[in-house]
């Protein structure tokens, strides 16, 4: 993920992109490959897998990615 200083973040024009369900990471990779800056905030979430709790990063806004033009 791109980290921007607050002045750069505010000055940039941001657009919201709707993604297919569960495909945020693929959309980010493809949009970055086109030369755009991408912002997808993540939070740690507990998920149960095979009877165990695992923490993994999940998008804060599921199905959406912010793109700077």
N, CA, C and O atoms as a DFTB+ gen file, in Angstrom:
276 C
 N C O
     1  1       0.839      -1.166       0.000
     2  2       0.000       0.000       0.000
     3  2       0.888       1.235       0.000
     4  3       1.944       1.259       0.634
     5  1       0.457       2.235      -0.702
     6  2       1.198       3.482      -0.799
     7  2       0.959       4.315       0.449
     8  3      -0.184       4.480       0.875
     9  1       2.017       4.838       1.036
    10  2       1.851       5.727       2.179
    11  2       2.135       7.147       1.723
    12  3       3.158       7.425       1.098
    13  1       1.218       8.031       2.045
    14  2       1.321       9.421       1.637
    15  2       1.359      10.323       2.851
    16  3       0.754      10.013       3.877
    17  1       2.064      11.436       2.744
    18  2       2.019      12.440       3.801
    19  2       0.649      13.101       3.760
    20  3      -0.015      13.097       2.723
    21  1       0.231      13.662       4.873
    22  2      -1.116      14.221       4.951
    23  2      -1.355      15.308       3.909
    24  3      -2.453      15.381       3.358
    25  1      -0.372      16.152       3.621
    26  2      -0.553      17.207       2.625
    27  2      -0.751      16.617       1.235
    28  3      -1.572      17.111       0.462
    29  1      -0.004      15.562       0.912
    30  2      -0.157      14.911      -0.388
    31  2      -1.502      14.200      -0.474
    32  3      -2.141      14.195      -1.525
    33  1      -1.927      13.601       0.630
    34  2      -3.172      12.838       0.651
    35  2      -4.359      13.755       0.408
    36  3      -5.262      13.411      -0.355
    37  1      -4.368      14.922       1.050
    38  2      -5.485      15.850       0.915
    39  2      -5.506      16.481      -0.475
    40  3      -6.579      16.697      -1.039
    41  1      -4.335      16.777      -1.031
    42  2      -4.258      17.450      -2.321
    43  2      -4.636      16.544      -3.484
    44  3      -4.996      17.046      -4.548
    45  1      -4.569      15.251      -3.320
    46  2      -4.851      14.325      -4.413
    47  2      -6.358      14.224      -4.666
    48  3      -7.163      14.404      -3.752
    49  1      -6.727      13.935      -5.916
    50  2      -8.116      13.666      -6.274
    51  2      -8.341      12.168      -6.174
    52  3      -7.657      11.387      -6.835
    53  1      -9.300      11.762      -5.347
    54  2      -9.547      10.344      -5.115
    55  2     -10.890       9.928      -5.701
    56  3     -11.864      10.680      -5.658
    57  1     -10.924       8.720      -6.246
    58  2     -12.146       8.135      -6.803
    59  2     -12.393       6.803      -6.097
    60  3     -11.453       6.141      -5.657
    61  1     -13.644       6.422      -5.994
    62  2     -14.026       5.167      -5.366
    63  2     -14.351       4.158      -6.457
    64  3     -15.157       4.436      -7.344
    65  1     -13.726       2.986      -6.395
    66  2     -13.921       1.943      -7.399
    67  2     -14.633       0.769      -6.745
    68  3     -14.211       0.293      -5.691
    69  1     -15.707       0.302      -7.363
    70  2     -16.449      -0.858      -6.890
    71  2     -15.813      -2.116      -7.476
    72  3     -15.598      -2.199      -8.686
    73  1     -15.511      -3.098      -6.616
    74  2     -14.854      -4.343      -7.039
    75  2     -15.813      -5.509      -6.923
    76  3     -16.843      -5.416      -6.255
    77  1     -15.472      -6.595      -7.570
    78  2     -16.225      -7.830      -7.393
    79  2     -16.054      -8.298      -5.953
    80  3     -15.017      -8.032      -5.345
    81  1     -17.039      -8.985      -5.395
    82  2     -16.922      -9.453      -4.005
    83  2     -15.688     -10.326      -3.793
    84  3     -15.454     -11.280      -4.535
    85  1     -14.901      -9.987      -2.766
    86  2     -13.717     -10.764      -2.418
    87  2     -12.535     -10.596      -3.355
    88  3     -11.563     -11.343      -3.253
    89  1     -12.594      -9.630      -4.269
    90  2     -11.522      -9.464      -5.254
    91  2     -10.775      -8.140      -5.104
    92  3     -10.146      -7.677      -6.055
    93  1     -10.837      -7.527      -3.921
    94  2     -10.174      -6.242      -3.702
    95  2      -8.684      -6.309      -3.999
    96  3      -8.139      -5.423      -4.658
    97  1      -8.024      -7.355      -3.517
    98  2      -6.574      -7.465      -3.700
    99  2      -6.199      -7.580      -5.173
   100  3      -5.167      -7.050      -5.583
   101  1      -7.003      -8.253      -5.968
   102  2      -6.727      -8.384      -7.399
   103  2      -6.936      -7.045      -8.098
   104  3      -6.154      -6.661      -8.968
   105  1      -8.002      -6.332      -7.710
   106  2      -8.256      -5.019      -8.294
   107  2      -7.110      -4.065      -7.966
   108  3      -6.663      -3.317      -8.835
   109  1      -6.630      -4.084      -6.720
   110  2      -5.501      -3.223      -6.329
   111  2      -4.273      -3.513      -7.175
   112  3      -3.615      -2.595      -7.664
   113  1      -3.973      -4.777      -7.344
   114  2      -2.788      -5.168      -8.127
   115  2      -2.912      -4.685      -9.577
   116  3      -1.951      -4.164     -10.143
   117  1      -4.083      -4.856     -10.169
   118  2      -4.278      -4.460     -11.561
   119  2      -4.253      -2.945     -11.735
   120  3      -3.679      -2.441     -12.701
   121  1      -4.871      -2.218     -10.808
   122  2      -4.896      -0.758     -10.901
   123  2      -3.497      -0.190     -10.686
   124  3      -3.101       0.751     -11.375
   125  1      -2.739      -0.754      -9.730
   126  2      -1.348      -0.318      -9.527
   127  2      -0.517      -0.560     -10.785
   128  3       0.336       0.253     -11.141
   129  1      -0.773      -1.687     -11.453
   130  2      -0.058      -2.010     -12.686
   131  2      -0.306      -1.000     -13.796
   132  3       0.515      -0.856     -14.702
   133  1      -1.439      -0.296     -13.729
   134  2      -1.755       0.745     -14.712
   135  2      -1.129       2.086     -14.342
   136  3      -1.255       3.055     -15.092
   137  1      -0.450       2.152     -13.184
   138  2       0.260       3.368     -12.808
   139  2      -0.492       4.296     -11.869
   140  3      -0.057       5.429     -11.662
   141  1      -1.610       3.854     -11.293
   142  2      -2.370       4.679     -10.368
   143  2      -1.977       4.366      -8.925
   144  3      -1.470       3.284      -8.628
   145  1      -2.219       5.335      -8.030
   146  2      -2.020       5.130      -6.602
   147  2      -3.301       4.539      -6.030
   148  3      -4.397       5.005      -6.343
   149  1      -3.165       3.512      -5.190
   150  2      -4.316       2.806      -4.627
   151  2      -4.260       2.881      -3.110
   152  3      -3.192       2.772      -2.508
   153  1      -5.427       3.068      -2.499
   154  2      -5.545       3.088      -1.036
   155  2      -6.666       2.138      -0.648
   156  3      -7.818       2.333      -1.035
   157  1      -6.322       1.104       0.123
   158  2      -7.314       0.159       0.622
   159  2      -7.022      -0.070       2.106
   160  3      -6.163      -0.883       2.444
   161  1      -7.727       0.638       2.996
   162  2      -7.462       0.472       4.428
   163  2      -7.835      -0.933       4.894
   164  3      -8.847      -1.495       4.475
   165  1      -7.001      -1.486       5.767
   166  2      -7.210      -2.843       6.291
   167  2      -7.323      -2.806       7.808
   168  3      -6.794      -1.902       8.455
   169  1      -8.008      -3.784       8.368
   170  2      -8.055      -3.976       9.817
   171  2      -7.875      -5.465      10.093
   172  3      -8.163      -6.301       9.237
   173  1      -7.401      -5.788      11.283
   174  2      -7.198      -7.189      11.650
   175  2      -8.531      -7.781      12.120
   176  3      -9.212      -7.204      12.969
   177  1      -8.886      -8.914      11.570
   178  2     -10.150      -9.564      11.893
   179  2      -9.886     -11.017      12.281
   180  3      -9.001     -11.665      11.722
   181  1     -10.655     -11.519      13.233
   182  2     -10.552     -12.919      13.646
   183  2     -11.425     -13.783      12.746
   184  3     -12.598     -13.481      12.528
   185  1     -10.840     -14.864      12.225
   186  2     -11.590     -15.828      11.417
   187  2     -11.320     -17.216      11.955
   188  3     -10.204     -17.522      12.375
   189  1     -12.321     -18.037      11.941
   190  2     -12.180     -19.408      12.417
   191  2     -11.888     -20.310      11.216
   192  3     -12.668     -20.387      10.266
   193  1     -10.737     -20.993      11.291
   194  2     -10.347     -21.946      10.250
   195  2      -9.915     -23.232      10.926
   196  3      -9.026     -23.233      11.778
   197  1     -10.547     -24.320      10.541
   198  2     -10.228     -25.641      11.088
   199  2     -10.257     -25.637      12.610
   200  3      -9.421     -26.266      13.259
   201  1     -11.229     -24.921      13.173
   202  2     -11.402     -24.897      14.611
   203  2     -10.503     -23.929      15.353
   204  3     -10.599     -23.823      16.575
   205  1      -9.641     -23.229      14.659
   206  2      -8.732     -22.274      15.300
   207  2      -9.078     -20.863      14.870
   208  3      -9.542     -20.628      13.754
   209  1      -8.841     -19.928      15.782
   210  2      -9.004     -18.525      15.445
   211  2      -7.704     -17.992      14.868
   212  3      -6.634     -18.170      15.451
   213  1      -7.805     -17.342      13.729
   214  2      -6.645     -16.734      13.093
   215  2      -6.958     -15.276      12.814
   216  3      -8.069     -14.937      12.408
   217  1      -5.979     -14.421      13.032
   218  2      -6.138     -13.016      12.682
   219  2      -5.579     -12.796      11.290
   220  3      -4.479     -13.243      10.966
   221  1      -6.348     -12.106      10.481
   222  2      -5.878     -11.787       9.146
   223  2      -6.383     -10.408       8.747
   224  3      -7.441      -9.975       9.202
   225  1      -5.630      -9.720       7.900
   226  2      -6.069      -8.390       7.468
   227  2      -7.266      -8.483       6.533
   228  3      -7.281      -9.285       5.598
   229  1      -8.270      -7.650       6.799
   230  2      -9.481      -7.595       5.978
   231  2      -9.720      -6.142       5.583
   232  3      -9.404      -5.236       6.354
   233  1     -10.272      -5.906       4.395
   234  2     -10.565      -4.533       3.984
   235  2     -11.610      -3.892       4.900
   236  3     -12.568      -4.546       5.312
   237  1     -11.418      -2.618       5.213
   238  2     -12.397      -1.890       6.019
   239  2     -13.682      -1.700       5.204
   240  3     -14.785      -1.877       5.722
   241  1     -13.530      -1.342       3.942
   242  2     -14.679      -1.150       3.049
   243  2     -14.684      -2.290       2.052
   244  3     -14.047      -2.197       1.003
   245  1     -15.389      -3.362       2.360
   246  2     -15.403      -4.536       1.493
   247  2     -16.009      -4.180       0.136
   248  3     -17.087      -3.592       0.055
   249  1     -15.303      -4.544      -0.909
   250  2     -15.793      -4.316      -2.259
   251  2     -15.426      -2.960      -2.837
   252  3     -15.817      -2.651      -3.963
   253  1     -14.681      -2.138      -2.093
   254  2     -14.326      -0.809      -2.582
   255  2     -12.834      -0.554      -2.442
   256  3     -12.198      -1.017      -1.495
   257  1     -12.281       0.192      -3.405
   258  2     -10.880       0.587      -3.410
   259  2     -10.837       2.067      -3.798
   260  3     -11.568       2.506      -4.685
   261  1      -9.975       2.826      -3.125
   262  2      -9.799       4.243      -3.453
   263  2      -8.624       4.372      -4.410
   264  3      -7.563       3.785      -4.198
   265  1      -8.833       5.157      -5.474
   266  2      -7.812       5.336      -6.519
   267  2      -7.545       6.817      -6.699
   268  3      -8.476       7.609      -6.849
   269  1      -6.266       7.195      -6.685
   270  2      -5.871       8.582      -6.898
   271  2      -5.560       8.803      -8.364
   272  3      -4.816       8.041      -8.983
   273  1      -6.141       9.855      -8.906
   274  2      -5.933      10.156     -10.328
   275  2      -4.941      11.286     -10.506
   276  3      -4.644      11.674     -11.636
